[in-house]
Amino acid sequence: MVVLILLIRAIPVIDIFFFPEQVDPETERSAINKLILMKSEKENAVKQQKLTTPALQSALFNFDPNLIDTDDWQRLGLSAKQAGVMTRYKEKGGRYFKKEDLQKMYVISPEMYEKLIPYISIGPEHDRQQQRQNPEYPAKRYPAQQKFVFIPLNTADTLQLMEVRGVGPAFARRIFNYRQRLGGFYKKEQLLEVYGLDSLKYAEIKDQLSLDDQALTRINLNTALFDDLKNHPYLKYKQVNAIIQFRKQHGNYGNIADLRKVAILSAETIEKLAPYISF
């Protein structure tokens, strides 16, 4: 009797377990679609909130890119890394003179520039100068301006030549060594014969030099040996040999006219050589 009663009570459970309720497919599909729609609406609401949040709107403010710091750049919407780039540019002496200069920074995208441009306000130079006087402002150091000097080209040593603006150690050595081989300069344009000294460099330094052609070293062609002539920039080996041989064959030179009789010497060579020879 007891067993029978237990079986009667267990019938509903057995029915549910072995014969589950059949769900209408259309009803199930509708329920799934509702869940998907609810999830999509929630995601859209989050995105919309991010776009319209008052904190982002209030982050935009009028600013001078020459004055703001890393934190300010981040408030304007830049990442920490981007803000660091902007700050380092300023610390190295970078300046913005007009709004468009901001476009040159690779961390400022076109979209970011368009967002910031209404808020850019670059102040006059004297305002920025006051800011630079702040001891916390990273100062850019400039070399002291050199005094304008006149250096005697034919007697100056390398240290004196380096006092000329535009002449460093390398050019000073080249000018000095060429002058020694040449016997001095009789015109400033001869500097263009110095290796690496072009017309731009010549224009930069010529007015800082004085010239005294009395300081020229002259070679007596009637007593000069081969070694005395071989290093002169205006003479080649064959020309030096020809000068010596002509003297041996025809006697001493009396003047420039005699030198013109040496066939291997062109008129141009003799003209350039004339200030450096004597008889």
MOGI-V670231 format. One record per backbone hydrogen bond with DSSP energy under -1.0 kcal/mol. NH is the residue of the N-H (numbers start at 0). CO is the residue of the C=O. If there is no record, write none. Layout:
# MOGI-V670231
nh->NH co->CO
nh->NH co->CO
This chain:
# MOGI-V670231
nh->4 co->0
nh->5 co->1
nh->6 co->2
nh->7 co->3
nh->8 co->4
nh->9 co->5
nh->13 co->9
nh->14 co->10
nh->15 co->11
nh->16 co->12
nh->17 co->13
nh->18 co->14
nh->27 co->23
nh->28 co->24
nh->29 co->25
nh->30 co->26
nh->31 co->27
nh->32 co->28
nh->33 co->29
nh->34 co->30
nh->35 co->31
nh->36 co->32
nh->37 co->33
nh->38 co->34
nh->39 co->35
nh->40 co->36
nh->41 co->37
nh->42 co->38
nh->43 co->39
nh->44 co->40
nh->45 co->41
nh->46 co->42
nh->47 co->43
nh->48 co->44
nh->49 co->45
nh->50 co->46
nh->51 co->47
nh->56 co->52
nh->57 co->53
nh->62 co->118
nh->66 co->63
nh->67 co->63
nh->72 co->68
nh->73 co->69
nh->74 co->70
nh->75 co->71
nh->76 co->73
nh->77 co->72
nh->82 co->78
nh->83 co->79
nh->84 co->80
nh->85 co->81
nh->86 co->82
nh->87 co->83
nh->88 co->84
nh->89 co->85
nh->90 co->86
nh->91 co->87
nh->92 co->89
nh->93 co->88
nh->100 co->97
nh->101 co->98
nh->102 co->99
nh->103 co->100
nh->104 co->101
nh->107 co->104
nh->112 co->108
nh->113 co->109
nh->114 co->110
nh->115 co->111
nh->116 co->112
nh->118 co->115
nh->120 co->62
nh->127 co->123
nh->128 co->124
nh->129 co->125
nh->130 co->126
nh->131 co->127
nh->132 co->128
nh->133 co->130
nh->136 co->133
nh->150 co->207
nh->152 co->209
nh->154 co->151
nh->155 co->151
nh->160 co->156
nh->161 co->157
nh->162 co->159
nh->163 co->160
nh->166 co->163
nh->171 co->167
nh->172 co->168
nh->173 co->169
nh->174 co->170
nh->175 co->171
nh->176 co->172
nh->177 co->173
nh->178 co->174
nh->179 co->175
nh->180 co->176
nh->181 co->177
nh->182 co->178
nh->183 co->178
nh->189 co->186
nh->190 co->187
nh->191 co->188
nh->192 co->189
nh->193 co->190
nh->196 co->193
nh->197 co->195
nh->201 co->197
nh->202 co->198
nh->203 co->199
nh->204 co->200
nh->205 co->201
nh->207 co->204
nh->208 co->205
nh->209 co->150
nh->214 co->211
nh->215 co->212
nh->216 co->182
nh->218 co->275
nh->220 co->277
nh->222 co->219
nh->223 co->219
nh->228 co->225
nh->229 co->225
nh->231 co->228
nh->234 co->231
nh->239 co->235
nh->240 co->236
nh->241 co->237
nh->242 co->238
nh->243 co->239
nh->244 co->240
nh->245 co->241
nh->246 co->242
nh->247 co->243
nh->248 co->244
nh->249 co->245
nh->250 co->246
nh->258 co->254
nh->259 co->255
nh->260 co->257
nh->261 co->258
nh->264 co->261
nh->269 co->265
nh->270 co->266
nh->271 co->267
nh->272 co->268
nh->273 co->269
nh->275 co->272
nh->276 co->273
nh->277 co->218
